[in-house]
């Protein structure tokens, strides 16, 4: 079996293709920032435009997604050039098993715990966002 690549006609191939299409849509439809754009929006002067985003990401203040060889930072995470404080709280409350892409989709998907609004649209209501993020880790019974 080694060396076999999933094709569109196999379940794994169809899933991989669907995931790629969904990620393409996410990157094209949801505003994204690069590390250099983050530094520019923050009004910082730095020799290394990657350092600020890397530092904020390492501290858990923001997250990024990798797509087609590039790193993207969803723009909804920022207010006035800085990380929105609710992002760090939400990331801390989400289950650690979630991938960066799962986190990105969680923020942009409507959520029943948030009256069918997307978490990204409710960042100014941190208590509700944190409660919804914590519920994401609850076991579904039924």
Residue frames as qw, qx, qy, qz and C-alpha x, y, z in Angstrom:
[[0.000, 0.883, 0.469, 0.000, 0.00, 0.00, 0.00],
 [0.345, -0.652, 0.072, 0.671, 2.92, 2.37, 0.40],
 [0.210, -0.131, 0.509, 0.825, 3.20, 4.89, -2.38],
 [0.038, 0.579, 0.742, 0.337, -0.52, 4.96, -3.08],
 [0.030, 0.041, 0.147, -0.988, -2.00, 8.43, -3.11],
 [0.314, 0.513, 0.704, -0.378, -5.70, 8.96, -2.46],
 [0.069, 0.184, 0.557, 0.807, -7.65, 9.82, -5.57],
 [0.400, -0.061, 0.052, -0.913, -10.95, 11.68, -5.87],
 [0.706, -0.092, -0.544, -0.445, -12.67, 8.30, -6.36],
 [0.547, -0.157, -0.745, 0.348, -11.64, 7.05, -2.90],
 [0.397, -0.832, -0.388, -0.019, -13.20, 8.31, 0.34],
 [0.561, -0.537, -0.005, 0.629, -9.84, 9.67, 1.53],
 [0.352, 0.130, 0.395, 0.839, -9.26, 11.37, -1.81],
 [0.109, -0.714, -0.509, -0.468, -12.71, 12.93, -1.82],
 [0.495, -0.792, -0.272, 0.231, -12.22, 14.18, 1.73],
 [0.534, -0.317, 0.154, 0.769, -8.80, 15.64, 0.88],
 [0.197, 0.367, 0.476, 0.775, -10.24, 17.36, -2.18],
 [0.275, -0.802, -0.469, -0.247, -13.20, 18.73, -0.22],
 [0.559, -0.665, -0.150, 0.472, -10.87, 19.98, 2.54],
 [0.439, -0.072, 0.276, 0.852, -8.67, 21.74, 0.00],
 [0.010, 0.572, 0.508, 0.644, -11.69, 23.40, -1.63],
 [0.425, -0.817, -0.390, 0.002, -13.03, 24.52, 1.75],
 [0.565, -0.513, 0.003, 0.646, -9.65, 25.93, 2.74],
 [0.315, 0.226, 0.397, 0.832, -9.36, 27.73, -0.61],
 [0.174, -0.741, -0.480, -0.436, -12.76, 29.32, 0.03],
 [0.543, -0.734, -0.269, 0.306, -11.81, 30.28, 3.58],
 [0.513, -0.298, 0.146, 0.792, -8.62, 32.03, 2.47],
 [0.167, 0.301, 0.455, 0.822, -10.38, 33.84, -0.37],
 [0.281, -0.685, -0.504, -0.446, -13.59, 34.82, 1.47],
 [0.576, -0.764, -0.213, 0.198, -12.37, 35.57, 4.99],
 [0.213, 0.912, -0.269, 0.225, -9.96, 38.53, 5.16],
 [0.909, -0.200, -0.086, 0.356, -6.44, 37.35, 5.95],
 [0.036, -0.955, 0.295, 0.002, -3.23, 39.08, 6.97],
 [0.810, 0.284, -0.360, 0.366, 0.40, 38.17, 6.46],
 [0.647, -0.452, -0.259, 0.557, 3.05, 38.74, 9.12],
 [0.322, 0.087, 0.120, 0.935, 4.21, 41.88, 7.29],
 [0.233, -0.568, -0.408, -0.675, 0.64, 43.23, 7.15],
 [0.618, -0.640, -0.440, 0.125, 0.21, 42.61, 10.88],
 [0.538, -0.283, -0.112, 0.786, 3.32, 44.67, 11.64],
 [0.102, 0.286, 0.291, 0.907, 2.14, 47.46, 9.31],
 [0.403, -0.649, -0.478, -0.433, -1.32, 47.58, 10.90],
 [0.654, -0.589, -0.343, 0.329, 0.22, 47.66, 14.36],
 [0.108, 0.971, -0.090, 0.192, 2.36, 50.61, 13.28],
 [0.743, -0.557, 0.274, 0.249, 5.54, 48.88, 14.39],
 [0.419, 0.788, -0.450, -0.041, 9.00, 49.40, 12.94],
 [0.786, -0.375, 0.490, 0.029, 10.93, 46.16, 12.94],
 [0.101, 0.563, -0.722, -0.390, 13.71, 44.59, 10.92],
 [0.022, -0.019, -0.992, -0.122, 12.02, 41.20, 11.08],
 [0.505, -0.107, -0.141, -0.845, 8.36, 41.47, 10.02],
 [0.695, -0.139, -0.678, -0.196, 7.74, 37.87, 11.10],
 [0.292, 0.090, -0.725, 0.617, 8.81, 38.33, 14.72],
 [0.359, -0.103, 0.290, -0.881, 5.72, 40.18, 15.97],
 [0.799, -0.018, -0.268, -0.538, 3.21, 37.68, 14.60],
 [0.680, 0.109, -0.706, 0.163, 5.38, 34.77, 15.76],
 [0.095, 0.138, -0.641, 0.749, 5.60, 36.24, 19.28],
 [0.547, -0.060, 0.156, -0.820, 1.85, 36.86, 19.49],
 [0.817, 0.056, -0.466, -0.336, 1.14, 33.38, 18.16],
 [0.519, 0.139, -0.757, 0.373, 3.54, 31.71, 20.61],
 [0.107, -0.087, 0.545, -0.827, 1.87, 33.60, 23.48],
 [0.058, 0.417, 0.906, -0.046, -1.52, 32.23, 22.37],
 [0.147, 0.489, 0.198, -0.836, -2.86, 35.68, 21.48],
 [0.595, 0.503, -0.221, -0.587, -3.57, 34.73, 17.84],
 [0.737, -0.018, 0.663, 0.129, -3.47, 31.71, 15.56],
 [0.280, 0.545, -0.486, -0.623, -2.65, 31.10, 11.93],
 [0.886, 0.225, 0.389, -0.113, -3.44, 28.58, 9.25],
 [0.245, -0.413, 0.683, 0.550, -1.07, 27.15, 6.69],
 [0.700, 0.537, 0.424, -0.204, -2.37, 26.94, 3.14],
 [0.745, 0.624, 0.097, 0.217, -0.59, 26.22, -0.11],
 [0.718, 0.148, -0.152, 0.663, 2.79, 27.00, 1.41],
 [0.047, 0.523, -0.101, 0.845, 1.80, 30.29, 3.05],
 [0.249, -0.354, -0.722, 0.540, 0.91, 31.30, 6.58],
 [0.169, -0.552, -0.343, -0.741, -2.31, 33.27, 6.99],
 [0.092, -0.203, -0.650, 0.727, -3.67, 35.09, 10.03],
 [0.037, -0.683, -0.676, -0.274, -7.45, 35.58, 9.90],
 [0.135, 0.404, -0.057, 0.903, -7.98, 39.33, 10.20],
 [0.530, -0.656, -0.335, -0.421, -10.94, 39.08, 12.59],
 [0.758, -0.332, -0.391, 0.402, -8.41, 38.44, 15.37],
 [0.428, -0.012, -0.108, 0.897, -7.17, 42.02, 15.33],
 [0.060, -0.918, -0.391, -0.022, -8.55, 45.34, 16.55],
 [0.014, -0.987, 0.160, 0.001, -6.65, 48.52, 15.85],
 [0.481, 0.666, -0.554, 0.135, -3.56, 46.52, 14.86],
 [0.160, -0.411, 0.802, -0.403, -3.41, 44.44, 18.03],
 [0.284, -0.154, -0.943, -0.085, -4.75, 41.00, 18.97],
 [0.562, -0.479, -0.158, -0.656, -8.34, 41.14, 20.20],
 [0.204, -0.409, 0.758, -0.464, -8.18, 39.97, 23.85],
 [0.831, 0.014, 0.281, -0.480, -11.10, 37.58, 23.39],
 [0.760, 0.434, -0.470, -0.117, -9.09, 35.50, 20.91],
 [0.194, 0.416, -0.808, 0.370, -6.60, 34.39, 23.57],
 [0.503, -0.116, 0.597, -0.615, -9.42, 33.52, 25.96],
 [0.861, 0.264, 0.000, -0.434, -11.30, 31.55, 23.31],
 [0.621, 0.474, -0.623, 0.028, -8.18, 29.70, 22.15],
 [0.030, -0.348, 0.804, -0.481, -7.49, 28.74, 25.76],
 [0.623, 0.026, 0.496, -0.604, -11.04, 27.44, 26.21],
 [0.798, 0.355, -0.306, -0.378, -11.21, 25.43, 22.98],
 [0.952, -0.203, 0.221, 0.060, -10.17, 21.77, 23.20],
 [0.223, -0.715, 0.546, 0.375, -6.41, 21.48, 22.64],
 [0.615, 0.068, 0.747, 0.242, -6.96, 18.62, 20.19],
 [0.504, 0.802, 0.290, -0.136, -8.38, 21.00, 17.57],
 [0.638, 0.142, 0.279, 0.704, -6.13, 21.78, 14.63],
 [0.088, -0.328, 0.034, 0.940, -5.50, 25.35, 13.50],
 [0.205, -0.140, -0.617, -0.747, -7.96, 24.81, 10.66],
 [0.343, -0.524, -0.779, -0.016, -10.61, 23.46, 13.01],
 [0.237, -0.528, -0.361, 0.731, -10.15, 26.54, 15.18],
 [0.019, 0.145, -0.315, -0.938, -10.47, 28.81, 12.14],
 [0.303, -0.311, -0.729, -0.528, -13.67, 27.11, 11.04],
 [0.321, -0.536, -0.703, 0.340, -15.03, 27.22, 14.60],
 [0.121, -0.418, -0.161, 0.886, -14.61, 31.00, 14.72],
 [0.189, 0.157, -0.403, -0.882, -16.37, 31.46, 11.37],
 [0.284, -0.273, -0.868, -0.302, -19.20, 28.92, 11.73],
 [0.510, -0.489, -0.054, -0.705, -22.57, 29.70, 13.23],
 [0.249, 0.087, -0.863, 0.432, -22.89, 28.35, 16.73],
 [0.466, -0.556, -0.618, -0.302, -26.07, 27.28, 18.50],
 [0.527, -0.499, -0.446, 0.524, -24.65, 28.42, 21.84],
 [0.193, -0.289, 0.026, 0.937, -24.31, 31.92, 20.35],
 [0.454, 0.612, 0.374, -0.529, -27.85, 32.26, 18.94],
 [0.756, 0.447, 0.414, 0.238, -26.60, 30.97, 15.58],
 [0.190, 0.957, -0.215, -0.032, -23.99, 33.69, 15.23],
 [0.815, 0.313, -0.308, 0.379, -20.35, 33.02, 14.41],
 [0.652, -0.577, -0.177, 0.459, -17.87, 33.49, 17.27],
 [0.471, 0.086, 0.166, 0.862, -15.83, 35.86, 15.08],
 [0.087, -0.602, -0.350, -0.712, -18.85, 38.17, 14.97],
 [0.590, -0.734, -0.261, -0.211, -19.24, 38.18, 18.76],
 [0.655, 0.166, -0.410, 0.613, -15.73, 38.93, 20.00],
 [0.072, -0.456, 0.244, -0.853, -17.00, 41.84, 22.08],
 [0.784, -0.396, 0.040, -0.477, -18.97, 39.35, 24.21],
 [0.241, 0.493, -0.822, 0.151, -16.11, 37.36, 25.75],
 [0.486, -0.149, 0.724, -0.467, -18.21, 35.49, 28.33],
 [0.835, 0.335, 0.182, -0.396, -20.45, 34.02, 25.63],
 [0.601, 0.609, -0.512, -0.072, -17.50, 33.15, 23.40],
 [0.023, -0.446, 0.844, -0.298, -15.64, 31.41, 26.24],
 [0.655, 0.019, 0.591, -0.470, -18.75, 29.45, 27.26],
 [0.829, 0.471, -0.051, -0.297, -19.29, 28.33, 23.65],
 [0.412, 0.615, -0.670, 0.068, -15.62, 27.36, 23.32],
 [0.291, -0.315, 0.819, -0.381, -15.77, 25.32, 26.53],
 [0.784, 0.198, 0.393, -0.437, -18.87, 23.51, 25.28],
 [0.626, 0.580, -0.457, -0.251, -16.99, 22.55, 22.12],
 [0.186, 0.421, -0.870, 0.178, -15.05, 20.08, 24.24],
 [0.615, -0.102, 0.554, -0.551, -18.08, 18.49, 25.87],
 [0.150, -0.004, 0.966, 0.209, -18.96, 14.94, 24.96],
 [0.539, 0.030, -0.268, -0.798, -22.01, 14.62, 22.75],
 [0.217, 0.060, 0.942, -0.248, -24.51, 12.16, 24.17],
 [0.561, 0.381, 0.285, -0.678, -27.60, 10.97, 22.42]]
